Amino acid sequence: MSTFATVVGLAAAVCTTGANLPQLKKAWTTGQTDDISMHMLWVLASGLALWVTYGVLQNDIVIILANAISLALISGLVWLKLQTSS
Amino acid sequence: MSTFATVVGLAAAVCTTGANLPQLKKAWTTGQTDDISMHMLWVLASGLALWVTYGVLQNDIVIILANAISLALISGLVWLKLQTSS
């Protein structure tokens, strides 16, 4: 694996994992989550858990870490959604 | 790469890509996207574009396809957000 590809992959992982932060902050501060799809959250959480499993099977620490952090942030969003949705 | 790991990775890719469908459907049918963070959408779209680049560099068709489809779905959500948000 080239160094350039590794840098691109790490930047990609930081973006797709970090993207959950502004969404979580918005839901936390506004207390509004009605427009967020609960189906999306469950399918995404299942997919992230599968990515963590894949990372363990492949012994790939970047895949494990990026997806475990995403899963924690999405779990927070599920919790907020359960608390706030009507 | 073991066959089992490949199956887990493909299932993970299908879930994290497919999770965008119910969100897009919800935003389309309700016309409501206020609770979705625009910062999240932009950072996620940038991350997905980087994943596609990474897939091209690594010559990995699964990474290219999964993230290109996700990027198309997220672009649809950005378009709906721009149309509907106040």
Backbone of each chain as nested JSON, in Angstrom:
{
  "chains": [
    {"id": "A", "residues": [
      {"number": 1, "name": "MET", "atoms": {"N": [0.851, -1.194, 0.0], "CA": [0.0, 0.0, 0.0], "C": [0.887, 1.244, 0.0]}},
      {"number": 2, "name": "SER", "atoms": {"N": [0.627, 2.144, -0.945], "CA": [1.461, 3.338, -1.019], "C": [1.134, 4.295, 0.135]}},
      {"number": 3, "name": "THR", "atoms": {"N": [2.097, 5.153, 0.446], "CA": [1.891, 6.117, 1.515], "C": [0.763, 7.082, 1.159]}},
      {"number": 4, "name": "PHE", "atoms": {"N": [0.695, 7.49, -0.131], "CA": [-0.338, 8.424, -0.556], "C": [-1.73, 7.829, -0.361]}},
      {"number": 5, "name": "ALA", "atoms": {"N": [-1.892, 6.562, -0.769], "CA": [-3.186, 5.895, -0.601], "C": [-3.551, 5.816, 0.881]}},
      {"number": 6, "name": "THR", "atoms": {"N": [-2.571, 5.535, 1.737], "CA": [-2.825, 5.453, 3.175], "C": [-3.325, 6.786, 3.719]}},
      {"number": 7, "name": "VAL", "atoms": {"N": [-2.693, 7.889, 3.274], "CA": [-3.106, 9.223, 3.723], "C": [-4.533, 9.52, 3.26]}},
      {"number": 8, "name": "VAL", "atoms": {"N": [-4.85, 9.17, 1.991], "CA": [-6.205, 9.395, 1.461], "C": [-7.222, 8.564, 2.259]}},
      {"number": 9, "name": "GLY", "atoms": {"N": [-6.883, 7.309, 2.536], "CA": [-7.771, 6.433, 3.297], "C": [-8.006, 6.929, 4.708]}},
      {"number": 10, "name": "LEU", "atoms": {"N": [-6.945, 7.416, 5.354], "CA": [-7.088, 7.933, 6.713], "C": [-7.929, 9.21, 6.716]}},
      {"number": 11, "name": "ALA", "atoms": {"N": [-7.704, 10.09, 5.727], "CA": [-8.497, 11.323, 5.619], "C": [-9.967, 10.971, 5.396]}},
      {"number": 12, "name": "ALA", "atoms": {"N": [-10.22, 9.952, 4.554], "CA": [-11.584, 9.502, 4.294], "C": [-12.237, 9.002, 5.581]}},
      {"number": 13, "name": "ALA", "atoms": {"N": [-11.493, 8.185, 6.345], "CA": [-12.017, 7.623, 7.592], "C": [-12.33, 8.729, 8.606]}},
      {"number": 14, "name": "VAL", "atoms": {"N": [-11.424, 9.721, 8.707], "CA": [-11.636, 10.831, 9.647], "C": [-12.901, 11.607, 9.256]}},
      {"number": 15, "name": "CYS", "atoms": {"N": [-13.103, 11.845, 7.943], "CA": [-14.285, 12.597, 7.482], "C": [-15.578, 11.831, 7.737]}},
      {"number": 16, "name": "THR", "atoms": {"N": [-15.642, 10.562, 7.315], "CA": [-16.918, 9.837, 7.43], "C": [-17.234, 9.511, 8.896]}},
      {"number": 17, "name": "THR", "atoms": {"N": [-16.214, 9.387, 9.738], "CA": [-16.464, 9.196, 11.167], "C": [-16.805, 10.532, 11.823]}},
      {"number": 18, "name": "GLY", "atoms": {"N": [-16.013, 11.567, 11.522], "CA": [-16.204, 12.89, 12.13], "C": [-17.498, 13.565, 11.722]}},
      {"number": 19, "name": "ALA", "atoms": {"N": [-18.058, 13.17, 10.573], "CA": [-19.311, 13.773, 10.097], "C": [-20.445, 13.587, 11.102]}},
      {"number": 20, "name": "ASN", "atoms": {"N": [-20.353, 12.538, 11.93], "CA": [-21.403, 12.291, 12.92], "C": [-21.416, 13.329, 14.046]}},
      {"number": 21, "name": "LEU", "atoms": {"N": [-20.262, 13.988, 14.266], "CA": [-20.172, 14.941, 15.38], "C": [-21.126, 16.135, 15.229]}},
      {"number": 22, "name": "PRO", "atoms": {"N": [-21.131, 16.856, 14.075], "CA": [-22.064, 17.982, 13.968], "C": [-23.534, 17.541, 14.033]}},
      {"number": 23, "name": "GLN", "atoms": {"N": [-23.836, 16.327, 13.522], "CA": [-25.222, 15.846, 13.606], "C": [-25.621, 15.583, 15.062]}},
      {"number": 24, "name": "LEU", "atoms": {"N": [-24.702, 14.972, 15.808], "CA": [-24.972, 14.675, 17.217], "C": [-25.112, 15.977, 18.013]}},
      {"number": 25, "name": "LYS", "atoms": {"N": [-24.238, 16.945, 17.717], "CA": [-24.281, 18.246, 18.403], "C": [-25.604, 18.958, 18.102]}},
      {"number": 26, "name": "LYS", "atoms": {"N": [-26.025, 18.904, 16.812], "CA": [-27.273, 19.566, 16.426], "C": [-28.466, 18.948, 17.155]}},
      {"number": 27, "name": "ALA", "atoms": {"N": [-28.512, 17.596, 17.176], "CA": [-29.629, 16.905, 17.832], "C": [-29.629, 17.189, 19.337]}},
      {"number": 28, "name": "TRP", "atoms": {"N": [-28.427, 17.261, 19.911], "CA": [-28.284, 17.512, 21.357], "C": [-28.753, 18.918, 21.717]}},
      {"number": 29, "name": "THR", "atoms": {"N": [-28.324, 19.911, 20.925], "CA": [-28.633, 21.304, 21.281], "C": [-30.071, 21.676, 20.939]}},
      {"number": 30, "name": "THR", "atoms": {"N": [-30.615, 21.162, 19.824], "CA": [-31.983, 21.53, 19.459], "C": [-33.02, 20.617, 20.112]}},
      {"number": 31, "name": "GLY", "atoms": {"N": [-32.607, 19.379, 20.469], "CA": [-33.57, 18.419, 20.998], "C": [-34.562, 17.96, 19.945]}},
      {"number": 32, "name": "GLN", "atoms": {"N": [-34.253, 18.209, 18.675], "CA": [-35.145, 17.838, 17.572], "C": [-34.505, 16.754, 16.715]}},
      {"number": 33, "name": "THR", "atoms": {"N": [-35.198, 15.625, 16.585], "CA": [-34.672, 14.538, 15.754], "C": [-35.743, 13.941, 14.851]}},
      {"number": 34, "name": "ASP", "atoms": {"N": [-36.893, 14.605, 14.746], "CA": [-38.023, 14.031, 13.98], "C": [-37.677, 13.731, 12.528]}},
      {"number": 35, "name": "ASP", "atoms": {"N": [-36.831, 14.574, 11.909], "CA": [-36.543, 14.407, 10.48], "C": [-35.495, 13.336, 10.212]}},
      {"number": 36, "name": "ILE", "atoms": {"N": [-34.906, 12.787, 11.294], "CA": [-33.897, 11.745, 11.12], "C": [-34.602, 10.385, 11.121]}},
      {"number": 37, "name": "SER", "atoms": {"N": [-34.297, 9.577, 10.103], "CA": [-34.954, 8.276, 9.941], "C": [-34.426, 7.248, 10.939]}},
      {"number": 38, "name": "MET", "atoms": {"N": [-35.334, 6.669, 11.754], "CA": [-34.937, 5.622, 12.695], "C": [-34.476, 4.37, 11.952]}},
      {"number": 39, "name": "HIS", "atoms": {"N": [-35.109, 4.06, 10.804], "CA": [-34.661, 2.924, 9.999], "C": [-33.209, 3.114, 9.557]}},
      {"number": 40, "name": "MET", "atoms": {"N": [-32.891, 4.35, 9.129], "CA": [-31.516, 4.652, 8.726], "C": [-30.561, 4.374, 9.883]}},
      {"number": 41, "name": "LEU", "atoms": {"N": [-30.913, 4.84, 11.088], "CA": [-30.025, 4.667, 12.247], "C": [-29.784, 3.193, 12.562]}},
      {"number": 42, "name": "TRP", "atoms": {"N": [-30.829, 2.37, 12.529], "CA": [-30.664, 0.941, 12.849], "C": [-29.841, 0.211, 11.794]}},
      {"number": 43, "name": "VAL", "atoms": {"N": [-30.133, 0.48, 10.504], "CA": [-29.385, -0.202, 9.436], "C": [-27.921, 0.237, 9.467]}},
      {"number": 44, "name": "LEU", "atoms": {"N": [-27.714, 1.553, 9.717], "CA": [-26.348, 2.075, 9.799], "C": [-25.595, 1.466, 10.973]}},
      {"number": 45, "name": "ALA", "atoms": {"N": [-26.246, 1.384, 12.148], "CA": [-25.603, 0.794, 13.335], "C": [-25.246, -0.669, 13.073]}},
      {"number": 46, "name": "SER", "atoms": {"N": [-26.155, -1.415, 12.415], "CA": [-25.857, -2.816, 12.077], "C": [-24.656, -2.896, 11.14]}},
      {"number": 47, "name": "GLY", "atoms": {"N": [-24.642, -2.02, 10.133], "CA": [-23.532, -1.997, 9.183], "C": [-22.213, -1.661, 9.854]}},
      {"number": 48, "name": "LEU", "atoms": {"N": [-22.223, -0.691, 10.773], "CA": [-20.995, -0.307, 11.48], "C": [-20.487, -1.452, 12.351]}},
      {"number": 49, "name": "ALA", "atoms": {"N": [-21.41, -2.183, 13.014], "CA": [-21.022, -3.34, 13.829], "C": [-20.38, -4.41, 12.936]}},
      {"number": 50, "name": "LEU", "atoms": {"N": [-20.939, -4.584, 11.718], "CA": [-20.353, -5.542, 10.772], "C": [-18.965, -5.081, 10.314]}},
      {"number": 51, "name": "TRP", "atoms": {"N": [-18.78, -3.749, 10.108], "CA": [-17.463, -3.234, 9.729], "C": [-16.431, -3.484, 10.832]}},
      {"number": 52, "name": "VAL", "atoms": {"N": [-16.845, -3.314, 12.111], "CA": [-15.932, -3.588, 13.23], "C": [-15.537, -5.07, 13.214]}},
      {"number": 53, "name": "THR", "atoms": {"N": [-16.544, -5.95, 12.988], "CA": [-16.268, -7.398, 12.891], "C": [-15.288, -7.687, 11.751]}},
      {"number": 54, "name": "TYR", "atoms": {"N": [-15.536, -7.032, 10.599], "CA": [-14.64, -7.188, 9.439], "C": [-13.219, -6.748, 9.788]}},
      {"number": 55, "name": "GLY", "atoms": {"N": [-13.112, -5.621, 10.493], "CA": [-11.801, -5.122, 10.907], "C": [-11.071, -6.099, 11.818]}},
      {"number": 56, "name": "VAL", "atoms": {"N": [-11.838, -6.741, 12.734], "CA": [-11.24, -7.733, 13.634], "C": [-10.751, -8.935, 12.828]}},
      {"number": 57, "name": "LEU", "atoms": {"N": [-11.607, -9.402, 11.897], "CA": [-11.237, -10.568, 11.062], "C": [-10.008, -10.281, 10.208]}},
      {"number": 58, "name": "GLN", "atoms": {"N": [-9.899, -9.024, 9.725], "CA": [-8.782, -8.644, 8.854], "C": [-7.6, -8.097, 9.652]}},
      {"number": 59, "name": "ASN", "atoms": {"N": [-7.797, -7.975, 10.994], "CA": [-6.755, -7.434, 11.861], "C": [-6.335, -6.034, 11.401]}},
      {"number": 60, "name": "ASP", "atoms": {"N": [-7.342, -5.205, 11.061], "CA": [-7.088, -3.86, 10.538], "C": [-7.558, -2.823, 11.559]}},
      {"number": 61, "name": "ILE", "atoms": {"N": [-6.598, -2.225, 12.268], "CA": [-6.913, -1.346, 13.402], "C": [-7.622, -0.063, 12.953]}},
      {"number": 62, "name": "VAL", "atoms": {"N": [-7.314, 0.42, 11.719], "CA": [-7.959, 1.645, 11.233], "C": [-9.456, 1.399, 11.021]}},
      {"number": 63, "name": "ILE", "atoms": {"N": [-9.804, 0.264, 10.386], "CA": [-11.219, -0.07, 10.162], "C": [-11.93, -0.279, 11.495]}},
      {"number": 64, "name": "ILE", "atoms": {"N": [-11.275, -0.955, 12.434], "CA": [-11.887, -1.187, 13.754], "C": [-12.169, 0.143, 14.446]}},
      {"number": 65, "name": "LEU", "atoms": {"N": [-11.143, 0.99, 14.553], "CA": [-11.271, 2.248, 15.303], "C": [-12.288, 3.195, 14.679]}},
      {"number": 66, "name": "ALA", "atoms": {"N": [-12.177, 3.425, 13.351], "CA": [-13.061, 4.385, 12.684], "C": [-14.52, 3.969, 12.859]}},
      {"number": 67, "name": "ASN", "atoms": {"N": [-14.809, 2.679, 12.703], "CA": [-16.189, 2.225, 12.753], "C": [-16.703, 2.089, 14.176]}},
      {"number": 68, "name": "ALA", "atoms": {"N": [-15.806, 1.767, 15.135], "CA": [-16.229, 1.693, 16.536], "C": [-16.602, 3.094, 17.038]}},
      {"number": 69, "name": "ILE", "atoms": {"N": [-15.817, 4.117, 16.644], "CA": [-16.129, 5.492, 17.055], "C": [-17.444, 5.941, 16.403]}},
      {"number": 70, "name": "SER", "atoms": {"N": [-17.615, 5.633, 15.103], "CA": [-18.874, 5.967, 14.417], "C": [-20.057, 5.3, 15.107]}},
      {"number": 71, "name": "LEU", "atoms": {"N": [-19.885, 4.04, 15.485], "CA": [-20.963, 3.29, 16.134], "C": [-21.333, 3.93, 17.468]}},
      {"number": 72, "name": "ALA", "atoms": {"N": [-20.322, 4.404, 18.217], "CA": [-20.595, 5.068, 19.495], "C": [-21.386, 6.362, 19.264]}},
      {"number": 73, "name": "LEU", "atoms": {"N": [-20.992, 7.134, 18.237], "CA": [-21.68, 8.401, 17.951], "C": [-23.111, 8.15, 17.467]}},
      {"number": 74, "name": "ILE", "atoms": {"N": [-23.295, 7.137, 16.608], "CA": [-24.637, 6.799, 16.112], "C": [-25.511, 6.272, 17.252]}},
      {"number": 75, "name": "SER", "atoms": {"N": [-24.904, 5.53, 18.19], "CA": [-25.653, 5.059, 19.358], "C": [-26.162, 6.243, 20.175]}},
      {"number": 76, "name": "GLY", "atoms": {"N": [-25.334, 7.282, 20.284], "CA": [-25.757, 8.496, 20.979], "C": [-26.947, 9.138, 20.282]}},
      {"number": 77, "name": "LEU", "atoms": {"N": [-26.924, 9.116, 18.944], "CA": [-28.016, 9.7, 18.158], "C": [-29.298, 8.866, 18.319]}},
      {"number": 78, "name": "VAL", "atoms": {"N": [-29.153, 7.53, 18.355], "CA": [-30.309, 6.654, 18.588], "C": [-30.921, 6.976, 19.952]}},
      {"number": 79, "name": "TRP", "atoms": {"N": [-30.075, 7.149, 20.964], "CA": [-30.544, 7.455, 22.322], "C": [-31.305, 8.791, 22.329]}},
      {"number": 80, "name": "LEU", "atoms": {"N": [-30.716, 9.81, 21.667], "CA": [-31.392, 11.114, 21.592], "C": [-32.708, 11.004, 20.845]}},
      {"number": 81, "name": "LYS", "atoms": {"N": [-32.723, 10.223, 19.766], "CA": [-33.94, 10.034, 18.962], "C": [-35.031, 9.389, 19.822]}},
      {"number": 82, "name": "LEU", "atoms": {"N": [-34.653, 8.377, 20.626], "CA": [-35.628, 7.693, 21.487], "C": [-36.156, 8.636, 22.567]}},
      {"number": 83, "name": "GLN", "atoms": {"N": [-35.283, 9.557, 23.035], "CA": [-35.696, 10.502, 24.084], "C": [-36.615, 11.594, 23.561]}},
      {"number": 84, "name": "THR", "atoms": {"N": [-36.343, 12.046, 22.32], "CA": [-36.968, 13.288, 21.87], "C": [-38.087, 13.117, 20.862]}},
      {"number": 85, "name": "SER", "atoms": {"N": [-38.123, 11.968, 20.135], "CA": [-39.121, 11.912, 19.052], "C": [-40.515, 11.708, 19.614]}},
      {"number": 86, "name": "SER", "atoms": {"N": [-41.459, 12.223, 18.869], "CA": [-42.838, 12.22, 19.344], "C": [-43.515, 10.884, 19.009]}}
    ]},
    {"id": "B", "residues": [
      {"number": 1, "name": "MET", "atoms": {"N": [-7.444, -13.127, 1.881], "CA": [-8.7, -12.752, 2.559], "C": [-9.63, -13.964, 2.591]}},
      {"number": 2, "name": "SER", "atoms": {"N": [-10.121, -14.301, 3.762], "CA": [-11.002, -15.466, 3.858], "C": [-12.358, -15.159, 3.243]}},
      {"number": 3, "name": "THR", "atoms": {"N": [-13.07, -16.213, 2.821], "CA": [-14.392, -16.037, 2.245], "C": [-15.347, -15.448, 3.284]}},
      {"number": 4, "name": "PHE", "atoms": {"N": [-15.232, -15.9, 4.548], "CA": [-16.119, -15.412, 5.604], "C": [-15.944, -13.904, 5.8]}},
      {"number": 5, "name": "ALA", "atoms": {"N": [-14.676, -13.464, 5.862], "CA": [-14.408, -12.035, 6.028], "C": [-14.982, -11.246, 4.853]}},
      {"number": 6, "name": "THR", "atoms": {"N": [-14.879, -11.788, 3.641], "CA": [-15.41, -11.107, 2.461], "C": [-16.924, -10.934, 2.57]}},
      {"number": 7, "name": "VAL", "atoms": {"N": [-17.605, -12.002, 3.035], "CA": [-19.063, -11.94, 3.196], "C": [-19.435, -10.884, 4.24]}},
      {"number": 8, "name": "VAL", "atoms": {"N": [-18.694, -10.863, 5.369], "CA": [-18.965, -9.873, 6.422], "C": [-18.734, -8.462, 5.882]}},
      {"number": 9, "name": "GLY", "atoms": {"N": [-17.649, -8.272, 5.135], "CA": [-17.334, -6.953, 4.565], "C": [-18.384, -6.499, 3.571]}},
      {"number": 10, "name": "LEU", "atoms": {"N": [-18.856, -7.413, 2.73], "CA": [-19.894, -7.061, 1.752], "C": [-21.205, -6.724, 2.451]}},
      {"number": 11, "name": "ALA", "atoms": {"N": [-21.561, -7.523, 3.481], "CA": [-22.792, -7.243, 4.245], "C": [-22.689, -5.874, 4.914]}},
      {"number": 12, "name": "ALA", "atoms": {"N": [-21.499, -5.555, 5.452], "CA": [-21.273, -4.254, 6.088], "C": [-21.451, -3.129, 5.07]}},
      {"number": 13, "name": "ALA", "atoms": {"N": [-20.882, -3.312, 3.874], "CA": [-20.962, -2.288, 2.831], "C": [-22.413, -2.079, 2.389]}},
      {"number": 14, "name": "VAL", "atoms": {"N": [-23.161, -3.186, 2.239], "CA": [-24.566, -3.087, 1.825], "C": [-25.366, -2.313, 2.881]}},
      {"number": 15, "name": "CYS", "atoms": {"N": [-25.111, -2.61, 4.18], "CA": [-25.846, -1.928, 5.259], "C": [-25.515, -0.437, 5.32]}},
      {"number": 16, "name": "THR", "atoms": {"N": [-24.218, -0.083, 5.351], "CA": [-23.875, 1.326, 5.539], "C": [-24.217, 2.154, 4.291]}},
      {"number": 17, "name": "THR", "atoms": {"N": [-24.248, 1.511, 3.122], "CA": [-24.685, 2.228, 1.914], "C": [-26.213, 2.295, 1.867]}},
      {"number": 18, "name": "GLY", "atoms": {"N": [-26.861, 1.138, 2.123], "CA": [-28.321, 1.059, 2.049], "C": [-29.031, 1.883, 3.111]}},
      {"number": 19, "name": "ALA", "atoms": {"N": [-28.342, 2.173, 4.234], "CA": [-28.949, 2.959, 5.316], "C": [-29.398, 4.329, 4.822]}},
      {"number": 20, "name": "ASN", "atoms": {"N": [-28.768, 4.829, 3.756], "CA": [-29.141, 6.147, 3.234], "C": [-30.513, 6.14, 2.56]}},
      {"number": 21, "name": "LEU", "atoms": {"N": [-30.963, 4.966, 2.11], "CA": [-32.235, 4.892, 1.384], "C": [-33.438, 5.316, 2.235]}},
      {"number": 22, "name": "PRO", "atoms": {"N": [-33.637, 4.727, 3.451], "CA": [-34.795, 5.155, 4.241], "C": [-34.73, 6.639, 4.632]}},
      {"number": 23, "name": "GLN", "atoms": {"N": [-33.488, 7.166, 4.831], "CA": [-33.378, 8.591, 5.161], "C": [-33.795, 9.46, 3.972]}},
      {"number": 24, "name": "LEU", "atoms": {"N": [-33.343, 9.062, 2.777], "CA": [-33.685, 9.82, 1.577], "C": [-35.198, 9.751, 1.327]}},
      {"number": 25, "name": "LYS", "atoms": {"N": [-35.782, 8.552, 1.518], "CA": [-37.224, 8.364, 1.319], "C": [-38.006, 9.23, 2.311]}},
      {"number": 26, "name": "LYS", "atoms": {"N": [-37.551, 9.25, 3.584], "CA": [-38.235, 10.04, 4.606], "C": [-38.204, 11.531, 4.254]}},
      {"number": 27, "name": "ALA", "atoms": {"N": [-37.007, 12.026, 3.875], "CA": [-36.869, 13.444, 3.529], "C": [-37.713, 13.785, 2.299]}},
      {"number": 28, "name": "TRP", "atoms": {"N": [-37.767, 12.852, 1.324], "CA": [-38.527, 13.068, 0.09], "C": [-40.029, 13.141, 0.377]}},
      {"number": 29, "name": "THR", "atoms": {"N": [-40.532, 12.187, 1.195], "CA": [-41.976, 12.111, 1.418], "C": [-42.467, 13.184, 2.387]}},
      {"number": 30, "name": "THR", "atoms": {"N": [-41.672, 13.512, 3.415], "CA": [-42.129, 14.515, 4.383], "C": [-41.773, 15.933, 3.944]}},
      {"number": 31, "name": "GLY", "atoms": {"N": [-40.72, 16.072, 3.112], "CA": [-40.26, 17.41, 2.734], "C": [-39.627, 18.153, 3.905]}},
      {"number": 32, "name": "GLN", "atoms": {"N": [-39.29, 17.401, 4.966], "CA": [-38.717, 18.002, 6.177], "C": [-37.277, 17.552, 6.364]}},
      {"number": 33, "name": "THR", "atoms": {"N": [-36.35, 18.513, 6.415], "CA": [-34.937, 18.148, 6.615], "C": [-34.257, 19.04, 7.648]}},
      {"number": 34, "name": "ASP", "atoms": {"N": [-35.059, 19.823, 8.386], "CA": [-34.48, 20.795, 9.323], "C": [-33.577, 20.164, 10.379]}},
      {"number": 35, "name": "ASP", "atoms": {"N": [-33.917, 18.93, 10.817], "CA": [-33.155, 18.312, 11.905], "C": [-31.878, 17.642, 11.422]}},
      {"number": 36, "name": "ILE", "atoms": {"N": [-31.688, 17.611, 10.085], "CA": [-30.472, 17.007, 9.532], "C": [-29.402, 18.087, 9.41]}},
      {"number": 37, "name": "SER", "atoms": {"N": [-28.212, 17.788, 9.934], "CA": [-27.123, 18.766, 9.954], "C": [-26.475, 18.917, 8.574]}},
      {"number": 38, "name": "MET", "atoms": {"N": [-26.467, 20.163, 8.057], "CA": [-25.813, 20.428, 6.779], "C": [-24.309, 20.211, 6.882]}},
      {"number": 39, "name": "HIS", "atoms": {"N": [-23.712, 20.544, 8.049], "CA": [-22.279, 20.284, 8.239], "C": [-21.992, 18.795, 8.123]}},
      {"number": 40, "name": "MET", "atoms": {"N": [-22.872, 17.979, 8.723], "CA": [-22.709, 16.519, 8.619], "C": [-22.703, 16.099, 7.162]}},
      {"number": 41, "name": "LEU", "atoms": {"N": [-23.661, 16.608, 6.376], "CA": [-23.774, 16.204, 4.971], "C": [-22.532, 16.56, 4.166]}},
      {"number": 42, "name": "TRP", "atoms": {"N": [-21.981, 17.775, 4.369], "CA": [-20.801, 18.194, 3.608], "C": [-19.569, 17.392, 3.992]}},
      {"number": 43, "name": "VAL", "atoms": {"N": [-19.361, 17.187, 5.311], "CA": [-18.181, 16.43, 5.753], "C": [-18.292, 14.972, 5.28]}},
      {"number": 44, "name": "LEU", "atoms": {"N": [-19.53, 14.42, 5.363], "CA": [-19.757, 13.044, 4.909], "C": [-19.52, 12.915, 3.403]}},
      {"number": 45, "name": "ALA", "atoms": {"N": [-20.034, 13.87, 2.624], "CA": [-19.841, 13.832, 1.165], "C": [-18.355, 13.919, 0.819]}},
      {"number": 46, "name": "SER", "atoms": {"N": [-17.609, 14.797, 1.521], "CA": [-16.159, 14.894, 1.288], "C": [-15.478, 13.57, 1.617]}},
      {"number": 47, "name": "GLY", "atoms": {"N": [-15.874, 12.964, 2.737], "CA": [-15.297, 11.689, 3.151], "C": [-15.579, 10.589, 2.138]}},
      {"number": 48, "name": "LEU", "atoms": {"N": [-16.819, 10.553, 1.624], "CA": [-17.184, 9.525, 0.642], "C": [-16.401, 9.7, -0.66]}},
      {"number": 49, "name": "ALA", "atoms": {"N": [-16.203, 10.969, -1.08], "CA": [-15.407, 11.238, -2.281], "C": [-13.963, 10.764, -2.072]}},
      {"number": 50, "name": "LEU", "atoms": {"N": [-13.443, 10.97, -0.849], "CA": [-12.087, 10.483, -0.532], "C": [-12.035, 8.956, -0.542]}},
      {"number": 51, "name": "TRP", "atoms": {"N": [-13.116, 8.293, -0.037], "CA": [-13.161, 6.819, -0.072], "C": [-13.162, 6.31, -1.514]}},
      {"number": 52, "name": "VAL", "atoms": {"N": [-13.893, 6.99, -2.414], "CA": [-13.899, 6.588, -3.826], "C": [-12.487, 6.716, -4.403]}},
      {"number": 53, "name": "THR", "atoms": {"N": [-11.813, 7.841, -4.07], "CA": [-10.43, 8.047, -4.514], "C": [-9.524, 6.93, -3.99]}},
      {"number": 54, "name": "TYR", "atoms": {"N": [-9.704, 6.608, -2.698], "CA": [-8.924, 5.523, -2.084], "C": [-9.161, 4.204, -2.811]}},
      {"number": 55, "name": "GLY", "atoms": {"N": [-10.451, 3.926, -3.141], "CA": [-10.79, 2.693, -3.869], "C": [-10.121, 2.63, -5.233]}},
      {"number": 56, "name": "VAL", "atoms": {"N": [-10.058, 3.792, -5.915], "CA": [-9.4, 3.848, -7.23], "C": [-7.899, 3.573, -7.067]}},
      {"number": 57, "name": "LEU", "atoms": {"N": [-7.286, 4.234, -6.06], "CA": [-5.844, 4.05, -5.814], "C": [-5.524, 2.596, -5.473]}},
      {"number": 58, "name": "GLN", "atoms": {"N": [-6.435, 1.952, -4.72], "CA": [-6.211, 0.566, -4.291], "C": [-6.764, -0.442, -5.298]}},
      {"number": 59, "name": "ASN", "atoms": {"N": [-7.45, 0.09, -6.351], "CA": [-8.062, -0.784, -7.359], "C": [-9.053, -1.758, -6.711]}},
      {"number": 60, "name": "ASP", "atoms": {"N": [-9.875, -1.227, -5.772], "CA": [-10.821, -2.053, -5.017], "C": [-12.246, -1.672, -5.424]}},
      {"number": 61, "name": "ILE", "atoms": {"N": [-12.859, -2.532, -6.253], "CA": [-14.153, -2.211, -6.843], "C": [-15.27, -2.13, -5.796]}},
      {"number": 62, "name": "VAL", "atoms": {"N": [-15.163, -2.917, -4.712], "CA": [-16.197, -2.883, -3.67], "C": [-16.206, -1.522, -2.974]}},
      {"number": 63, "name": "ILE", "atoms": {"N": [-15.019, -1.024, -2.617], "CA": [-14.914, 0.285, -1.966], "C": [-15.394, 1.385, -2.917]}},
      {"number": 64, "name": "ILE", "atoms": {"N": [-15.014, 1.3, -4.194], "CA": [-15.444, 2.308, -5.172], "C": [-16.968, 2.324, -5.286]}},
      {"number": 65, "name": "LEU", "atoms": {"N": [-17.562, 1.137, -5.529], "CA": [-19.009, 1.056, -5.756], "C": [-19.819, 1.486, -4.535]}},
      {"number": 66, "name": "ALA", "atoms": {"N": [-19.495, 0.909, -3.358], "CA": [-20.266, 1.199, -2.144], "C": [-20.258, 2.695, -1.85]}},
      {"number": 67, "name": "ASN", "atoms": {"N": [-19.086, 3.334, -1.97], "CA": [-18.987, 4.744, -1.605], "C": [-19.519, 5.67, -2.7]}},
      {"number": 68, "name": "ALA", "atoms": {"N": [-19.428, 5.245, -3.973], "CA": [-19.998, 6.053, -5.058], "C": [-21.526, 6.073, -4.941]}},
      {"number": 69, "name": "ILE", "atoms": {"N": [-22.126, 4.916, -4.605], "CA": [-23.587, 4.868, -4.434], "C": [-24.001, 5.706, -3.222]}},
      {"number": 70, "name": "SER", "atoms": {"N": [-23.254, 5.57, -2.102], "CA": [-23.539, 6.391, -0.92], "C": [-23.455, 7.877, -1.254]}},
      {"number": 71, "name": "LEU", "atoms": {"N": [-22.425, 8.255, -2.021], "CA": [-22.228, 9.662, -2.389], "C": [-23.406, 10.168, -3.216]}},
      {"number": 72, "name": "ALA", "atoms": {"N": [-23.923, 9.322, -4.129], "CA": [-25.08, 9.712, -4.937], "C": [-26.303, 9.934, -4.041]}},
      {"number": 73, "name": "LEU", "atoms": {"N": [-26.515, 9.033, -3.076], "CA": [-27.675, 9.15, -2.178], "C": [-27.552, 10.373, -1.27]}},
      {"number": 74, "name": "ILE", "atoms": {"N": [-26.342, 10.617, -0.749], "CA": [-26.122, 11.785, 0.108], "C": [-26.262, 13.077, -0.705]}},
      {"number": 75, "name": "SER", "atoms": {"N": [-25.836, 13.051, -1.977], "CA": [-26.021, 14.227, -2.839], "C": [-27.51, 14.53, -2.998]}},
      {"number": 76, "name": "GLY", "atoms": {"N": [-28.33, 13.464, -3.116], "CA": [-29.776, 13.647, -3.191], "C": [-30.321, 14.301, -1.936]}},
      {"number": 77, "name": "LEU", "atoms": {"N": [-29.763, 13.908, -0.784], "CA": [-30.201, 14.467, 0.495], "C": [-29.777, 15.936, 0.614]}},
      {"number": 78, "name": "VAL", "atoms": {"N": [-28.567, 16.253, 0.131], "CA": [-28.104, 17.65, 0.124], "C": [-29.051, 18.495, -0.736]}},
      {"number": 79, "name": "TRP", "atoms": {"N": [-29.433, 17.964, -1.901], "CA": [-30.338, 18.681, -2.806], "C": [-31.677, 18.933, -2.127]}},
      {"number": 80, "name": "LEU", "atoms": {"N": [-32.23, 17.89, -1.467], "CA": [-33.509, 18.041, -0.763], "C": [-33.382, 19.049, 0.373]}},
      {"number": 81, "name": "LYS", "atoms": {"N": [-32.256, 18.997, 1.092], "CA": [-32.017, 19.923, 2.206], "C": [-31.99, 21.365, 1.691]}},
      {"number": 82, "name": "LEU", "atoms": {"N": [-31.306, 21.583, 0.556], "CA": [-31.229, 22.931, -0.016], "C": [-32.612, 23.406, -0.475]}},
      {"number": 83, "name": "GLN", "atoms": {"N": [-33.453, 22.47, -0.959], "CA": [-34.789, 22.833, -1.431], "C": [-35.752, 23.147, -0.296]}},
      {"number": 84, "name": "THR", "atoms": {"N": [-35.613, 22.396, 0.821], "CA": [-36.677, 22.42, 1.821], "C": [-36.358, 23.198, 3.084]}},
      {"number": 85, "name": "SER", "atoms": {"N": [-35.054, 23.396, 3.388], "CA": [-34.771, 23.992, 4.69], "C": [-35.081, 25.473, 4.681]}},
      {"number": 86, "name": "SER", "atoms": {"N": [-35.435, 25.936, 5.845], "CA": [-35.889, 27.329, 5.964], "C": [-34.699, 28.269, 6.103]}}
    ]}
  ]
}
